[in-house]
């Protein structure tokens, strides 16, 4: 189900666009903790790596209905 939601809509709509779009994008580093599941005592098997999480927001000027998106590692923006 998640994979179906991640598809990018590439079809150009038949309706007219807007004159001005206000957009912003921000990112933050998020710690990812991996645990070695082969050992019995898992307290000392943790390793931390960092990944960037990006979030984008766009809306037309004067609109109160924003569109949010997230960035994948490939650089593609996924609307959420």
C-alpha positions in Angstrom: 0.0 0.0 0.0 2.8 2.4 0.8 4.4 1.8 -2.6 1.2 2.8 -4.4 1.1 6.1 -2.5 4.8 6.9 -3.5 4.1 7.0 -7.2 4.7 10.4 -8.7 1.8 11.8 -10.7 3.4 12.8 -14.0 0.2 13.7 -15.9 -0.2 17.4 -16.6 -3.7 18.5 -15.4 -6.2 20.1 -17.8 -6.9 23.0 -15.5 -5.0 26.3 -15.5 -2.2 26.9 -13.1 -1.5 29.7 -10.6 0.5 32.9 -11.1 2.7 32.5 -8.0 3.7 29.4 -5.9 5.3 29.9 -2.5 7.6 26.9 -1.6 10.1 25.9 1.0 12.3 22.9 1.8 14.2 22.0 5.0 16.2 19.1 6.1 17.6 17.7 9.3 19.9 14.9 10.3 18.2 11.9 12.0 20.0 9.3 13.9 19.3 5.7 12.8 20.2 3.0 15.4 21.1 -0.5 14.2 21.3 -3.4 16.6 23.3 -6.6 16.0 20.6 -9.3 16.5 23.1 -12.2 16.6 24.4 -11.6 20.1 22.5 -12.5 23.3 23.3 -9.2 25.1 22.2 -6.5 22.8 23.2 -3.6 25.0 26.6 -3.1 23.5 25.8 -4.0 19.9 24.3 -0.7 18.9 25.7 1.4 16.1 24.4 4.8 15.0 24.4 6.2 11.5 22.9 9.5 10.3 20.5 10.1 7.4 19.0 13.3 6.2 15.3 13.8 6.3 13.9 16.4 4.0 10.4 18.0 4.0 9.0 20.3 1.4 5.9 22.6 1.5 4.2 24.5 -1.4 1.0 26.5 -1.8 -0.3 29.1 -4.1 -0.2 32.7 -3.0 -3.2 33.4 -0.7 -4.1 29.8 -0.3 -4.4 28.1 3.1 -4.2 24.5 1.6 -0.5 23.6 1.5 0.9 20.5 -0.3 3.6 18.6 1.7 6.3 16.4 0.2 9.2 14.4 1.4 12.5 13.7 -0.4 13.8 10.2 -1.1 17.5 9.4 -1.3 17.2 9.4 -5.1 16.1 13.1 -5.0 12.5 12.5 -6.1 9.9 14.5 -4.3 6.9 12.4 -3.0 3.7 14.3 -2.3 2.2 13.4 1.1 
